[in-house]
Amino acid sequence: MNGHGEKMNRLREQAIAALLETSTLAAAAQRVGVDESTLRSWQKDAEFAESYRQARRDIVSRATDGLAGSFTKAVENLTDIMESSKNDAARIAAAKTVINLTLRAIELDDVEERLERLEEQLQGEGK
């Protein structure tokens, strides 16, 4: 019986990978070799859904890490355009972009801090 459970876990892992790599549920089901209704049923399972969400988060996190290295250079380029361009439209567009990115970064920091405090409160209440 243990072998069947391991096979099922492997199938579910393959299904998560297929869902991330294909554009449709049908294509994912076909890749894994299960019926589309089976895959739809698995998606309703809380454990499968959480594993899928975590896999998506991991992909986004890796992509974001890759972008982070380019972020400083992008801001430097925008600042150069803003400060040295003779084209008013380019300077204005660069300035707006720098302002918007700065505001978003501040907002994200604020949200992250608030979330951390809420998580600490919830952990304190759970003890």
N, C-alpha and C positions, 0 to 999 in steps of 0.2 A: 504494500500500500504506500510505503514511503516513496517508492520510485514514481508513482503516479503524481504525488504532490509536488515532487521536484520537477517533473515534466510540465505540470500546470504552471508552476512558478516561472519556468523558462519561457513558456508560451506567453505568459502575461508580460514578462520583461521584453520579449520580442515585439509584442503588440504595442507597448509603450514606445519603443524605438520606432516602429513602423508609423505610429500616429504622428510622431515628431518629424519623420522624414517624408511622408507622403501628404498629398493635398486633400485626400478624401478618406472617409471611413471605409468605403468599399475597397480602395487601393490598399489600405493598411490591413484589412481583413484578408485580402487575397495574398499579400506578402507573407503573412503569418501562417496562412493555411487554415483559417477558421471562418465560420460563417459570419456575415456582417451582424446578424442578430446576436451572436455570441459576444462579439466585440462591444456592441451596444449595451448588452447586459453587464459586461465587465465594467464599463464606464460608470454604471450606476452603483457599483460596489465602492464603499467608502475607502477601503484600503488601496484599491487600484487607482481610484481618482486622486488620492493623496500622492501616491507614487508618481503618477503622471504629472501632477502639478509641480512636484519637487524636481522632476526631470526637466520640465520647461524652465523652472527658475534657474537650474544649474546652467542651462544653455544660455539664458539671458545674462547670467552673471559672468560667464566666460566671455561673451561678446562685449559686455560692458568693460571688463578688465582690459580687453584689447583696445577699446576706444579710449580708455583713460590715458594711455600713453600719447595719444594724438591730441588730446584735449588742450594741453598747455600750448602746443604749437599752433593750434587753431585760434586760440585766444590771442596769441602773439601776432598772428597774421591779421586778424581783425583789428587789433590795436594799431598795427602798422598802417593799414588802409585808412583807419579812422584819423590817424595823425598826419599822414603824408599825402593822401590822395588829393589831387586837384579837382576831382569830380565830387561835387556836393552830394549827389545822390548816393554815391558809393560810401562816402564818409558817414552820411546819415544812416544808411542801412547797416553799416558796420557798428556804429554806436548803438543803434537799437538792439542789435543782436547781442552785443556785450552786456547791455543793461538787462535784457531778458534772461540771458544765461546766468547772470549774477543773481537776479531775483529768484530764479528757479532753484539755484544752489542753496540760497538762504532758506527758502521754503522747505526744501528737502531736509536740510539740517534740522530745522524746527520740528518737522513731522517725525523725523527719526528720534529726536530727543524726547518728544512727547510719547512716542510709542514705547521707547525704553522705560520711561517712568511708569506707564500703564502696565507693562509686563512685570515690572518689579512689584507694583501694587498687587497685581493678580497672584503672583508667586507668594507674596507675603500673606495674602488672605487664604491661600490654599494650604498653608502650613498648619 
